[in-house]
Amino acid sequence: MTFTLVDGLGWVGSLCVVIAYGLNSYQKIRSDSLIFYTMNLVGGIFLIIYSNYKGAYANTFINVVWVIIAVPAMLRVIFRSKTT
């Protein structure tokens, strides 16, 4: 079995999402923090690339939704921090 760049992206994406969830669950980062949203956005994008490449379209769909949720949430945090 050959480990490819796409496989690496899949693993990094998975780690980003799981680490963000774990850090939030143990109150190390807040669920409305830029780092939380960034980790979820990067993880979601990498998982979209991986799952689409593997033809796992149900997984691609859920990660597209994950990214669609993360982007406006990130923008809200960014614009909120600029006004304070």
Secondary structure, 3 states (H helix, E strand, C coil): CCCCHHHHHHHHHHHHHHHHHHHHHCCCCCCCCHHHHHHHHHHHHHHHHHHHHHCCHHHHHHHHHHHHHHHHHHHHHHHHHHHC
